[in-house]
């Protein structure tokens, strides 16, 4: 982009210097046509560049939104994993309590049976 603008500036300087020495209306006409096309090409490139910058900005915004969404989903996942772990711990504790109760009940029965036998 800068190269095109530099080229246009240099061409205009050369033309101004040479035109002071000698020029014809036809040559002047061609020069203005050429400079017009060159300026048009520069504008087109600037538009392409702006459009690319807009696409990059949009992509960055979408990326940021996606990263926020991922962070939110990770928090939900951590919370649900903690809930599952808590349920598993409660289940394990309940099973251990039931097992301990059964053992105590068995021991009491054995004592009672042992006491009845004597």
Secondary structure, DSSP 8 states (H G I E B T S, - for coil): -HHHHHHHHHHHHHHHHHHHH---HHHHHHHHHHHHHHHHHHHHHHHHHHHHHHHHHHHHHHHHHHHHHHHHHHHHHHHHHHHHHHHHHHHHHHHHHHHHHHHHHHHHHHHHHHHHH-
